[in-house]
Amino acid sequence: MQNILVIGYVWPEPRSSAAGSRMMELLELFRAQGWQVTFASAAALSPHRADLAALDIAEIQVALNCDSFDQWVNELQPDMVLFDRFFTEEQFAWRVERACPTALRVLDTSDLHSLREARQQLLKTAQNACANETEKQQVGAVTAHADQLFSVMAASDTAKREVAAIFRSDLTLMISEFEMQLLQQAFAVPAALLHHCALMLIPGAIEPAAFAERAHFISIGNFRHAPNWDAVLWLKHALWPLVRQRLPQAQLHVYGAYPPPKATALHNPKQGFHVLGWADDAHQVMSQARVCLAPLRFGAGIKGKLADAMACGTPSVTTAMGSEGMHGHMPWGGAIVDSATAFADAAVALHEDQSLWLQAQAHGHAILQQRFDRPRLGRELITRLQQLSDNLAAHRQDNFIGQMLRHHSLKSTQYMSQWIAAKNKIAD
């Protein structure tokens, strides 16, 4: 393979989101093979987007629902096309297949959107049973097991669309082992269509500041991402007051890209709750903090903020869902809890107990070394892509459900019948 096309849902912003970091890691990996890479997107250009030109990656703006894309991709004739999330596959994969039938079609889910939505629905259901807003913010993290999650996901349009996109693709990159297991066991997705790829743009070993040189708690995450905003609300209304009762002088610094007015309105220095918004260097502010708080009540994928915390030697307190897919059977680099009281207890203990803090720091470094080994993960992905490219015809023949979904894409028989009926009415 020499010519790679990546179609992005948005332009990559590695300083704004984990998804942006992941995309940059993939682009850098492809360029390291000597492959020519083109990045195309229908999204508006962002002032915070990465400098792709510095990697010698061509940037192309394309239009949705426009035949001009067909002519352009036919001229490009990529060997592989990577679709950034399932809705990009829906928009462009059928056009790619028509213009470049031999191109390898790869889907990067970033995280399983239907899983995130199912957990959000379960949280809302629990909150709707509460009498008031105060009670709603006392509801803990979603802890539903796989069977419960499947029952919610299977009823959603998002899951149907997302799983269909996975079957239509030659290969889907999954960032979380839990999500791979869920797809295989609950949705009967063949293992041959999936590849575990935990690549993230995590910094290398950073010389961590000592316990005594650090101060305060930190929380960080793009405010446009619903789980992050919910985490800030849980912190503000339920968790942080419990921490301040134990540590009256404690400070929490809340960082994140694109803070809306409703977020900045939560800023209250008297409560030690500082909403600081955009961080020019997330790793710098993470390295200066003593403890990272990531109270995620719903979500999916793996969390870039927690990987960054481990790289910066900053112990973290999160939920079981927050740590999902990141540490396997290894001890967490901090604490995993799902209730408000336990969360506050763990946060205070890590902030005050140096020996506990150092142990958590060591656990975090071990997780990064064993489970986020960038060279190994990169080699495994390139090998899988090359093997698939060499045996593409047989691979596609084995994926009958994918063939079937492409054949009946967009309910073609229904729409053809409706078109004929409308045409007959005009003729009458």
Disulfide bonds with the S-S distance in Angstrom:
none
